[in-house]
């Protein structure tokens, strides 16, 4: 999941009149001609691609991320479909305006370079992780990032994700089979790392995921947790991928 709140679109006038989308609304469809870049003012959007008739989850996006900016730059159709996971406020910027501002306003050009660099860094981290980490570590780190960016603290001290995420969607994000991810989630529950309530995921107050997510919120400069593996390995059963 990528959050770009440090990289807010410089032309704030485009963010003053958001369009409201209910949960599970399709913002745009993969392959459609691009008409606008959508900035997420509030909410969470998933990017999916159709593979053999099934929507495969590719990424989650949240506050201020520009949906469709790469397609707009390349002059290509939307490379994936955007579907809201929560109620969302999205601010469309017509493609012609996006190109004009990017080419003539230095602050926008610098902003876009930062957006691309942020995306490249995240994709590099994900590629390295997919090549070197087991499913347990990949799932733990994914859940940590999601809890840090899209969860709320409950009265008992636990954290609950703001969105429902199915086992199939988690499997898509860590590039593993649904069956494998289901087994790993069962082991994480047995260790007290997470609790599943249908498609809702909760990290108990005593879970290291909860402590790490709250620590990272206090340090917004942290983009990846470099210490989750060692911390979680102190709990029983760790290392079984």
C-alpha positions in Angstrom: 0.0 0.0 0.0 1.3 3.5 -0.9 0.4 6.7 0.9 1.7 10.0 -0.5 0.7 12.5 2.1 4.1 14.1 1.9 3.7 14.5 -1.8 0.4 16.4 -2.1 -0.5 17.8 -5.5 0.7 21.4 -5.5 -2.3 22.9 -7.3 -4.7 22.8 -4.4 -7.6 24.3 -6.3 -8.2 20.9 -7.9 -8.6 19.3 -4.5 -11.4 21.6 -3.3 -14.4 19.9 -5.0 -14.0 16.2 -4.6 -16.4 13.6 -6.1 -17.9 11.2 -3.7 -17.8 7.4 -4.5 -19.5 4.7 -2.4 -17.7 1.5 -1.4 -17.1 -1.0 -4.3 -17.5 1.7 -7.0 -15.4 1.3 -10.1 -13.6 4.6 -10.8 -12.2 3.5 -14.1 -11.8 0.3 -16.0 -8.6 -1.3 -17.3 -8.1 -0.6 -21.0 -10.4 2.4 -21.1 -9.0 5.6 -22.7 -7.6 7.9 -20.0 -9.7 11.0 -19.4 -8.5 12.1 -16.0 -6.0 11.6 -13.2 -7.8 11.0 -9.9 -6.3 12.2 -6.6 -7.5 10.4 -3.5 -8.5 13.0 -0.9 -10.0 10.4 1.5 -10.5 6.6 1.4 -8.8 3.5 0.0 -8.8 2.3 -3.6 -7.6 -1.0 -4.9 -6.0 -1.5 -8.4 -6.9 -4.7 -10.1 -6.2 -6.4 -13.4 -8.3 -9.0 -15.2 -6.5 -12.3 -15.5 -8.4 -15.2 -17.0 -11.7 -13.7 -16.0 -10.7 -12.9 -12.4 -9.8 -9.5 -10.9 -6.3 -9.9 -9.5 -5.4 -7.4 -6.8 -2.2 -5.5 -7.7 -2.0 -2.6 -5.2 -3.8 -0.5 -2.6 -3.8 3.2 -2.8 -4.8 5.8 -0.1 -4.6 9.5 0.6 -3.4 11.9 -2.1 -2.1 9.2 -4.5 -2.6 10.1 -8.2 -4.5 7.3 -9.8 -3.8 7.1 -13.6 -0.8 9.5 -13.6 1.6 7.1 -15.4 -1.0 6.2 -18.0 -1.6 9.9 -18.5 2.1 10.6 -19.0 2.5 7.7 -21.5 -0.7 8.5 -23.3 -1.8 4.9 -22.8 -5.2 3.5 -21.6 -5.6 2.8 -17.9 -3.3 -0.1 -17.0 -5.6 -1.4 -14.3 -9.1 -0.9 -12.9 -9.6 1.2 -9.8 -12.3 0.1 -7.3 -13.1 1.8 -4.0 -12.7 -0.3 -0.9 -14.2 2.4 1.3 -16.3 5.5 0.8 -13.9 7.8 -1.1 -13.5 11.4 -2.0 -11.6 11.6 -5.4 -10.6 14.7 -7.2 -10.4 14.3 -11.0 -7.9 16.4 -13.0 -8.6 16.3 -16.7 -5.7 14.9 -18.7 -5.1 18.1 -20.7 -4.8 20.1 -17.4 -2.5 17.5 -16.0 -0.2 17.7 -19.0 -0.2 21.5 -19.1 0.6 21.8 -15.4 3.2 19.2 -15.4 5.0 20.8 -18.3 4.7 24.5 -17.3 4.6 24.6 -13.4 8.0 23.7 -11.9 6.4 22.6 -8.6 4.2 20.1 -10.4 7.2 18.7 -12.3 9.1 18.2 -9.1 6.1 16.7 -7.4 5.7 14.2 -10.2 9.4 13.2 -10.1 8.9 12.4 -6.4 5.8 10.4 -7.1 7.6 8.3 -9.7 10.6 7.8 -7.4 8.3 6.7 -4.5 6.7 4.2 -6.8 10.0 2.8 -8.1 11.3 2.5 -4.5 8.2 0.6 -3.4 8.3 -1.7 -6.4 12.0 -2.4 -5.9 11.3 -3.3 -2.3 8.4 -5.6 -3.3 10.4 -7.3 -6.0 13.3 -8.0 -3.6 10.9 -9.2 -1.0 9.1 -11.6 -3.5 12.5 -13.0 -4.5 14.0 -13.5 -1.1 11.3 -13.8 1.6 9.0 -16.6 2.5 5.2 -16.3 2.6 5.0 -15.8 6.3 7.4 -12.8 6.3 5.8 -11.3 3.2 2.3 -11.6 4.8 3.5 -10.2 8.2 5.1 -7.1 6.5 2.0 -6.6 4.3 -0.2 -6.6 7.3 2.0 -4.2 9.1 1.9 -1.7 6.3 -1.8 -2.0 6.0 -2.3 -1.6 9.8 0.0 1.4 9.8 -1.9 3.2 7.1 -5.5 2.0 7.3 -6.6 0.9 10.7 -8.2 2.3 13.8 -7.4 1.6 17.5 -10.2 0.1 19.5 -10.9 0.5 23.2 -9.2 -2.8 24.1 -6.0 -1.5 22.4 -6.3 -3.7 19.3 -6.0 -2.4 15.8 -8.7 -3.3 13.2 -8.1 -2.7 9.4 -10.5 -0.2 8.0 -11.2 -2.4 5.0 -12.3 -6.0 4.5 -9.6 -8.0 2.7 -10.2 -11.6 1.6 -7.7 -14.4 1.7 -7.6 -14.4 -2.1 -6.7 -10.7 -2.1 -4.0 -11.2 0.4 -2.7 -14.1 -1.7 -2.6 -11.8 -4.8 -0.5 -9.2 -2.9 2.1 -11.7 -1.7 2.1 -13.8 -4.9 1.1 -17.0 -3.2 -1.7 -19.5 -3.5 -4.9 -18.9 -1.5 -4.4 -22.2 0.3 -0.9 -21.3 1.4 -1.9 -17.9 2.7 -4.9 -19.5 4.5 -2.5 -21.9 6.3 -0.1 -19.0 7.3 -3.0 -16.9 8.6 -4.1 -19.9 10.8 -0.6 -20.1 12.2 -0.5 -16.3 12.8 -3.8 -16.6 14.7 -2.4 -19.4 16.8 0.5 -17.2 17.7 -1.7 -14.2 18.7 -0.4 -12.1 15.8 -3.8 -11.5 14.2 -7.4 -12.4 14.6 -9.7 -13.0 11.6 -13.4 -12.1 11.7 -14.7 -13.1 8.3 -12.8 -10.7 6.0 -12.0 -8.3 8.8 -8.4 -8.5 10.3 -7.6 -7.4 13.8 -4.2 -7.2 15.5 -4.7 -7.8 19.2 -3.2 -5.3 21.7 -0.4 -7.6 22.6 0.5 -8.4 19.0 3.9 -7.1 17.8 2.1 -5.9 14.7 0.1 -3.5 16.8 3.2 -2.2 18.7 5.1 -1.7 15.4 2.2 -0.1 13.6 1.7 2.4 16.4 5.5 3.1 16.6 5.6 3.8 12.8 2.6 6.2 13.0 4.6 8.3 15.5 7.5 8.4 13.0 5.9 9.2 9.6 9.2 9.2 7.8 9.4 5.4 8.1 8.3 3.9 4.8 9.3 0.3 5.4 9.7 -1.6 8.6 13.3 -3.0 8.7 12.9 -4.6 12.1 9.7 -6.6 11.8 11.4 -9.9 10.9 13.6 -9.9 14.0 10.8 -8.8 16.3 8.3 -11.3 15.1 10.9 -14.1 15.1 10.9 -13.9 18.9 7.3 -15.3 19.0 6.7 -19.1 19.0 6.4 -20.8 15.6 8.2 -18.1 13.6 10.2 -19.1 10.5 7.7 -21.7 9.2 7.1 -20.4 5.7 
